[in-house]
Amino acid sequence: MHTVSGGEVAGILVAVFWAILVSFLAVALARLAQTLKATTKLVADVTDQAVPLLAEASTAVRSAQTQIERVDAIASDVQEVTSNASALSTTVASTFGGPLVKVAAFGYGVRRAISGRKDDDVPPKSSRRTVIVGRTVSRGRGKKG
C-alpha cells in the first residue's frame, strides 16, 4: 500500500479548496447575471413607460402655456377696456359735469326766485338746519332769541 505523504494531502486540500471557491464564484456570477438581466428589463420597462409619459407631460405643458397666453391676452384686453372706460368716465364728467351743475344751480335760483315772489315770507332762521356729516344741527343752537 502506498502511503500518502504530507505534500500529497496538502495538494488534495488545495485542489478541493479551489474547486469550492470556483463553485461559489460560479454561483455568485450566475446570480449577478440574473440581477443584471432583471435590472436591464426593469430599465427597459421604465423607459417604455417614461417616454409616453414625458410626451404627455410635454403636451400638457404646451397646452397650459397656450391657456396662459390666452388668459394673459384676456387680462390685457380687460385692462385696456377698464382704462378706456375710466377715460370715458372722466371725459363725460368733465364735459357734462360743469354744465349740469350750472343748469341745476340756475334751476334752483329760478325756483327760489319764483317761490320768493309768491310767499314773500322768508322762513325764520331758527327753523333752518345744516347737515354736518350725517347729523342735523339747527343754526339757532346755542344762540338765545
C-alpha positions as CSV (number, residue, x, y, z in Angstrom):
1,M,0.0,0.0,0.0
2,H,1.0,3.3,-0.8
3,T,1.3,5.8,2.0
4,V,0.2,9.3,1.4
5,S,2.7,11.9,2.1
6,G,2.0,15.3,3.6
7,G,2.6,17.1,0.3
8,E,0.0,15.0,-1.4
9,V,-2.5,15.7,1.3
10,A,-1.8,19.4,1.0
11,G,-2.2,19.3,-2.8
12,I,-5.5,17.5,-2.4
13,L,-6.7,20.1,0.1
14,V,-5.7,22.9,-2.1
15,A,-7.5,21.3,-5.1
16,V,-10.7,20.9,-3.1
17,F,-10.4,24.4,-1.8
18,W,-10.0,25.8,-5.3
19,A,-13.0,23.6,-6.5
20,I,-15.2,25.0,-3.7
21,L,-14.0,28.6,-4.4
22,V,-14.7,28.3,-8.1
23,S,-18.2,26.8,-7.4
24,F,-19.0,29.8,-5.1
25,L,-17.7,32.2,-7.7
26,A,-19.7,30.5,-10.4
27,V,-22.9,30.7,-8.3
28,A,-22.2,34.3,-7.5
29,L,-21.6,35.2,-11.1
30,A,-24.8,33.4,-12.2
31,R,-26.8,35.4,-9.6
32,L,-25.1,38.6,-10.7
33,A,-26.0,37.8,-14.3
34,Q,-29.7,37.2,-13.3
35,T,-29.7,40.5,-11.3
36,L,-28.2,42.4,-14.3
37,K,-30.8,40.8,-16.6
38,A,-33.7,41.8,-14.2
39,T,-32.2,45.3,-13.9
40,T,-31.9,45.7,-17.7
41,K,-35.5,44.5,-18.1
42,L,-36.7,47.0,-15.4
43,V,-34.8,49.9,-17.0
44,A,-36.3,48.9,-20.4
45,D,-39.8,48.8,-18.9
46,V,-39.4,52.1,-17.2
47,T,-38.1,53.7,-20.4
48,D,-41.0,52.2,-22.3
49,Q,-43.4,53.8,-19.8
50,A,-41.5,57.0,-19.3
51,V,-41.3,58.1,-22.9
52,P,-45.1,58.3,-23.4
53,L,-45.4,60.0,-20.0
54,L,-42.9,62.5,-21.0
55,A,-44.6,63.1,-24.3
56,E,-47.9,63.6,-22.5
57,A,-46.3,65.9,-19.9
58,S,-44.8,67.9,-22.7
59,T,-48.2,68.2,-24.4
60,A,-49.8,69.2,-21.1
61,V,-47.2,71.9,-20.6
62,R,-47.7,73.2,-24.1
63,S,-51.5,73.3,-23.6
64,A,-51.0,75.1,-20.3
65,Q,-48.7,77.6,-21.9
66,T,-51.3,78.2,-24.6
67,Q,-54.0,78.7,-22.0
68,I,-51.8,81.1,-20.0
69,E,-51.2,83.1,-23.2
70,R,-55.0,83.3,-23.8
71,V,-55.6,84.4,-20.2
72,D,-52.8,86.9,-20.5
73,A,-54.4,88.3,-23.7
74,I,-57.8,88.4,-22.0
75,A,-56.4,90.2,-19.0
76,S,-54.6,92.8,-21.1
77,D,-57.9,93.3,-23.0
78,V,-59.8,93.8,-19.8
79,Q,-57.2,96.2,-18.6
80,E,-57.5,98.2,-21.8
81,V,-61.3,98.2,-21.6
82,T,-61.0,99.4,-18.0
83,S,-58.6,102.1,-19.0
84,N,-60.9,103.2,-21.8
85,A,-63.9,103.2,-19.5
86,S,-62.1,105.3,-17.0
87,A,-61.0,107.7,-19.7
88,L,-64.6,107.9,-21.0
89,S,-66.0,108.4,-17.5
90,T,-63.5,111.3,-16.9
91,T,-64.4,112.8,-20.3
92,V,-68.1,112.6,-19.7
93,A,-67.7,114.0,-16.2
94,S,-65.6,116.9,-17.4
95,T,-67.8,117.5,-20.5
96,F,-71.2,117.3,-18.9
97,G,-70.4,117.8,-15.2
98,G,-69.8,121.5,-15.3
99,P,-72.7,122.5,-17.5
100,L,-75.1,120.2,-15.5
101,V,-74.1,121.8,-12.2
102,K,-74.6,125.2,-13.8
103,V,-78.1,124.2,-15.1
104,A,-79.0,122.8,-11.7
105,A,-77.8,126.0,-10.0
106,F,-79.8,128.1,-12.4
107,G,-82.9,125.9,-11.9
108,Y,-82.5,126.2,-8.1
109,G,-82.1,130.0,-8.4
110,V,-85.2,130.2,-10.6
111,R,-87.3,128.1,-8.2
112,R,-86.0,130.2,-5.3
113,A,-86.9,133.4,-7.1
114,I,-90.4,132.2,-8.0
115,S,-91.1,130.9,-4.5
116,G,-89.8,134.2,-3.0
117,R,-92.3,136.2,-5.1
118,K,-95.2,134.0,-4.2
119,D,-94.6,133.8,-0.5
120,D,-92.7,137.0,0.3
121,D,-92.3,135.3,3.7
122,V,-88.8,134.1,4.5
123,P,-88.8,131.2,6.9
124,P,-87.3,132.0,10.3
125,K,-83.6,131.4,10.6
126,S,-84.0,129.2,13.6
127,S,-86.0,126.7,11.6
128,R,-83.2,126.2,9.1
129,R,-80.9,123.2,9.6
130,T,-77.5,122.4,8.5
131,V,-76.4,118.8,7.8
132,I,-72.9,118.0,9.0
133,V,-71.5,114.5,8.3
134,G,-74.8,112.7,8.7
135,R,-76.1,114.8,11.6
136,T,-78.7,117.6,11.5
137,V,-77.8,120.7,13.6
138,S,-80.1,123.7,13.8
139,R,-78.5,127.1,13.2
140,G,-80.1,128.6,16.2
141,R,-78.4,126.1,18.5
142,G,-76.5,127.8,21.2
143,K,-78.0,131.2,20.5
144,K,-80.7,132.9,22.5
145,G,-83.6,134.5,20.9
